[in-house]
Amino acid sequence: MRARLRPARWLPPLLAVGVLVAAWQLVAIGHRYVLPRPRRVLLQLVDHPGFYARSALVTLEEALLGLLIGTATAFVLAVAMSQLRVVERAVLPVAVVLNVTPVVAIAPALQEAFGFGATPKVLVAAIICFFPTLIGTTAGLRATDPAILEVLATLHASRWERLARAQLPSSLPYLVAIARVCFPLSVIGAVVAELVAQGSTSGLGTVVAQSASNAQLDRVYAAIACLGFLGVALTSVVGLIERRALRWHRPGPGAR
């Protein structure tokens, strides 16, 4: 706890934020029709906290539900791929095609299919989280120490026993790394779907789209600030999970 309170931990990010805000202020002074001043954005958040909180909650719900669906589906398929090569040959080409297809092109099609509710936003968030989870989990399951697998083989452990006793525990660092990537990605997917969804009435992406069309730059950047806060909060949650779940894991020489 004391280490976290040392100036070396909190002073650099504080200085970085201060420099960023100062640069923002300088640019906004000369380009007020392009960039609002930080004070206007802050006042927008202070004057309408309930509005932005409700919008953020909508986006967060869409993102987390999509994250759950995408990562759970990818995890199950990754386990099957790590055990059966025929599943990998069947699933991986489809996953690659899905990954290289721009999500901006997928979102309108999903809206046409599922309407204006939360379903297309959740599906976009799920799709954007699917491929990183699939590839990362498969790599983690196959990175198990061969010596451990040999010992289990000498004990006549079945394929599923090797999976439960060796492969899944050794893949935990990979899963945490996947979470660091996919938690923010889920928010991006939900926001992209809200931005392109015609007729959408809620969510931070909708706030950005509607405010930009009305040249309300303070509302646009207030919504963006809320999105940044969501990203930081989700990343912090992953960091907490990592510290709790991976106490046994020894980081590499370059880790801090």
Secondary structure per residue as TSV (DSSP state, phi and psi in degrees):
chain	resnum	aa	ss	phi	psi
A	1	M	-	360.0	-42.3
A	2	R	T	-64.0	-35.1
A	3	A	G	-61.9	-35.1
A	4	R	G	-71.6	-22.2
A	5	L	G	-89.4	-3.6
A	6	R	S	-68.3	142.7
A	7	P	H	-56.3	-30.1
A	8	A	H	-63.4	-20.7
A	9	R	H	-88.6	-43.6
A	10	W	H	-102.2	-19.0
A	11	L	H	-69.8	-44.3
A	12	P	H	-58.4	-49.1
A	13	P	H	-64.6	-32.8
A	14	L	H	-64.7	-42.6
A	15	L	H	-64.6	-39.8
A	16	A	H	-62.7	-42.9
A	17	V	H	-64.9	-40.7
A	18	G	H	-61.9	-42.8
A	19	V	H	-64.1	-41.6
A	20	L	H	-62.8	-43.9
A	21	V	H	-66.3	-40.0
A	22	A	H	-63.7	-43.4
A	23	A	H	-64.0	-40.5
A	24	W	H	-58.6	-45.7
A	25	Q	H	-62.0	-42.9
A	26	L	H	-64.5	-42.7
A	27	V	H	-68.0	-40.6
A	28	A	H	-65.6	-31.1
A	29	I	H	-61.4	-41.0
A	30	G	H	-92.1	-8.4
A	31	H	-	-138.0	61.8
A	32	R	T	-69.4	-20.4
A	33	Y	T	-88.4	-2.2
A	34	V	T	-110.7	-37.7
A	35	L	S	-139.4	122.9
A	36	P	-	-75.3	155.2
A	37	R	-	-70.3	148.7
A	38	P	H	-54.3	-34.7
A	39	R	H	-63.0	-38.9
A	40	R	H	-65.8	-40.0
A	41	V	H	-65.2	-43.5
A	42	L	H	-62.8	-42.5
A	43	L	H	-63.4	-36.2
A	44	Q	H	-61.9	-41.8
A	45	L	H	-69.8	-39.3
A	46	V	H	-70.9	-37.5
A	47	D	H	-77.6	-24.8
A	48	H	-	-132.0	55.4
A	49	P	H	-64.8	-38.2
A	50	G	H	-64.6	-40.2
A	51	F	H	-61.3	-47.8
A	52	Y	H	-72.8	-32.5
A	53	A	H	-65.2	-43.1
A	54	R	H	-65.3	-42.4
A	55	S	H	-64.4	-41.6
A	56	A	H	-64.7	-37.5
A	57	L	H	-65.2	-40.1
A	58	V	H	-60.7	-49.2
A	59	T	H	-63.6	-40.5
A	60	L	H	-64.4	-41.2
A	61	E	H	-62.7	-45.2
A	62	E	H	-61.5	-43.4
A	63	A	H	-65.4	-45.9
A	64	L	H	-69.2	-37.9
A	65	L	H	-66.6	-42.1
A	66	G	H	-63.7	-39.8
A	67	L	H	-59.6	-45.2
A	68	L	H	-61.9	-47.0
A	69	I	H	-66.4	-47.4
A	70	G	H	-65.2	-46.0
A	71	T	H	-72.3	-36.9
A	72	A	H	-65.4	-43.9
A	73	T	H	-62.9	-45.2
A	74	A	H	-65.6	-36.9
A	75	F	H	-64.6	-45.8
A	76	V	H	-61.3	-44.6
A	77	L	H	-66.7	-35.9
A	78	A	H	-65.1	-41.2
A	79	V	H	-61.0	-45.0
A	80	A	H	-63.9	-39.7
A	81	M	H	-65.2	-37.1
A	82	S	H	-70.6	-20.2
A	83	Q	H	-101.6	-29.9
A	84	L	-	-131.0	114.1
A	85	R	H	-63.1	-31.2
A	86	V	H	-64.5	-33.7
A	87	V	H	-67.1	-40.5
A	88	E	H	-61.6	-44.4
A	89	R	H	-64.7	-27.1
A	90	A	H	-84.2	-39.5
A	91	V	H	-87.7	-40.4
A	92	L	H	-60.5	-44.2
A	93	P	H	-59.9	-40.5
A	94	V	H	-65.4	-40.1
A	95	A	H	-64.3	-39.2
A	96	V	H	-64.6	-44.4
A	97	V	H	-60.5	-43.1
A	98	L	H	-63.4	-37.3
A	99	N	H	-70.4	-38.2
A	100	V	H	-83.7	-8.6
A	101	T	S	-79.7	122.2
A	102	P	-	-57.5	132.4
A	103	V	H	-65.9	-25.6
A	104	V	H	-64.7	-30.2
A	105	A	H	-79.2	-27.1
A	106	I	H	-77.7	-37.2
A	107	A	H	-58.4	-47.6
A	108	P	H	-62.7	-36.3
A	109	A	H	-64.5	-40.3
A	110	L	H	-66.4	-35.1
A	111	Q	H	-65.5	-40.6
A	112	E	H	-62.6	-35.2
A	113	A	H	-79.9	-36.5
A	114	F	H	-116.9	2.4
A	115	G	-	87.8	-163.6
A	116	F	S	-98.4	6.2
A	117	G	S	-80.7	-157.6
A	118	A	S	-79.4	-19.4
A	119	T	H	-55.7	-49.7
A	120	P	H	-64.0	-33.3
A	121	K	H	-67.0	-42.3
A	122	V	H	-63.0	-41.8
A	123	L	H	-66.4	-38.0
A	124	V	H	-64.3	-43.3
A	125	A	H	-61.7	-39.2
A	126	A	H	-65.2	-42.9
A	127	I	H	-63.5	-42.2
A	128	I	H	-70.5	-22.8
A	129	C	H	-91.5	-14.5
A	130	F	H	-66.8	-52.5
A	131	F	H	-66.4	-47.1
A	132	P	H	-57.9	-38.5
A	133	T	H	-67.2	-42.5
A	134	L	H	-61.0	-50.2
A	135	I	H	-70.6	-44.1
A	136	G	H	-65.5	-41.1
A	137	T	H	-67.0	-41.4
A	138	T	H	-61.4	-43.5
A	139	A	H	-62.8	-41.3
A	140	G	H	-64.8	-40.8
A	141	L	H	-67.0	-29.6
A	142	R	H	-91.2	-2.2
A	143	A	T	-93.2	10.2
A	144	T	S	-63.7	141.6
A	145	D	-	-57.1	121.3
A	146	P	H	-58.9	-30.6
A	147	A	H	-63.1	-37.7
A	148	I	H	-65.8	-41.6
A	149	L	H	-65.6	-35.8
A	150	E	H	-65.8	-40.7
A	151	V	H	-62.1	-44.2
A	152	L	H	-64.7	-34.7
A	153	A	H	-65.2	-39.6
A	154	T	H	-65.6	-23.7
A	155	L	T	-89.9	7.8
A	156	H	T	60.6	36.4
A	157	A	-	-70.8	141.6
A	158	S	-	-74.7	171.8
A	159	R	H	-59.8	-41.2
A	160	W	H	-75.6	-28.8
A	161	E	H	-68.1	-39.8
A	162	R	H	-63.8	-37.1
A	163	L	I	-64.1	-48.0
A	164	A	I	-72.8	-36.8
A	165	R	I	-91.4	-21.8
A	166	A	I	-126.9	-54.2
A	167	Q	I	-69.5	-46.2
A	168	L	H	-64.7	-47.1
A	169	P	H	-60.7	-39.4
A	170	S	H	-72.3	-18.3
A	171	S	T	-87.6	-3.7
A	172	L	H	-56.6	-43.3
A	173	P	H	-59.6	-36.1
A	174	Y	H	-65.3	-41.1
A	175	L	H	-64.9	-37.4
A	176	V	H	-67.0	-40.8
A	177	A	H	-62.0	-39.3
A	178	I	H	-61.9	-42.5
A	179	A	H	-61.5	-38.6
A	180	R	H	-60.1	-33.4
A	181	V	H	-82.7	-44.8
A	182	C	H	-79.1	-29.1
A	183	F	H	-59.7	-52.8
A	184	P	H	-65.7	-35.3
A	185	L	H	-60.9	-35.4
A	186	S	H	-62.9	-37.9
A	187	V	H	-65.7	-41.7
A	188	I	H	-60.1	-44.3
A	189	G	H	-61.7	-44.2
A	190	A	H	-64.1	-41.1
A	191	V	H	-68.0	-41.9
A	192	V	H	-58.9	-43.8
A	193	A	H	-63.4	-38.6
A	194	E	H	-68.0	-35.6
A	195	L	H	-65.8	-39.9
A	196	V	H	-93.0	-8.1
A	197	A	-	-76.8	116.4
A	198	Q	T	-76.0	129.9
A	199	G	T	90.0	1.7
A	200	S	-	-68.1	141.0
A	201	T	-	-119.8	-1.8
A	202	S	S	-146.4	164.4
A	203	G	S	102.0	153.9
A	204	L	H	-66.5	-34.5
A	205	G	H	-62.6	-38.6
A	206	T	H	-65.4	-40.6
A	207	V	H	-59.5	-44.4
A	208	V	H	-61.7	-47.7
A	209	A	H	-63.7	-47.7
A	210	Q	H	-68.0	-39.7
A	211	S	H	-69.6	-37.7
A	212	A	H	-65.0	-38.8
A	213	S	H	-67.5	-22.7
A	214	N	T	-102.4	8.8
A	215	A	T	59.4	32.3
A	216	Q	-	-94.7	79.7
A	217	L	H	-66.9	-31.9
A	218	D	H	-64.7	-37.2
A	219	R	H	-68.9	-38.6
A	220	V	H	-59.1	-49.8
A	221	Y	H	-75.5	-25.4
A	222	A	H	-66.1	-41.9
A	223	A	H	-65.7	-39.1
A	224	I	H	-64.0	-39.2
A	225	A	H	-62.0	-39.6
A	226	C	H	-64.1	-39.0
A	227	L	H	-63.9	-40.7
A	228	G	H	-62.2	-39.5
A	229	F	H	-64.4	-41.2
A	230	L	H	-60.4	-43.4
A	231	G	H	-61.9	-43.8
A	232	V	H	-64.8	-41.9
A	233	A	H	-63.6	-44.2
A	234	L	H	-66.2	-39.1
A	235	T	H	-65.1	-36.7
A	236	S	H	-66.1	-37.0
A	237	V	H	-62.3	-42.6
A	238	V	H	-63.4	-40.4
A	239	G	H	-61.6	-39.5
A	240	L	H	-64.7	-43.4
A	241	I	H	-61.5	-40.6
A	242	E	H	-62.4	-44.2
A	243	R	H	-65.7	-32.9
A	244	R	H	-78.2	-43.4
A	245	A	H	-88.3	-22.6
A	246	L	-	-118.0	37.7
A	247	R	T	-63.1	-28.2
A	248	W	T	-77.5	-18.5
A	249	H	-	-81.6	128.0
A	250	R	-	-95.1	116.4
A	251	P	-	-68.6	163.7
A	252	G	-	-68.6	174.3
A	253	P	T	-61.9	-29.7
A	254	G	T	-88.0	-2.5
A	255	A	-	-77.1	156.5
A	256	R	-	-119.4	360.0
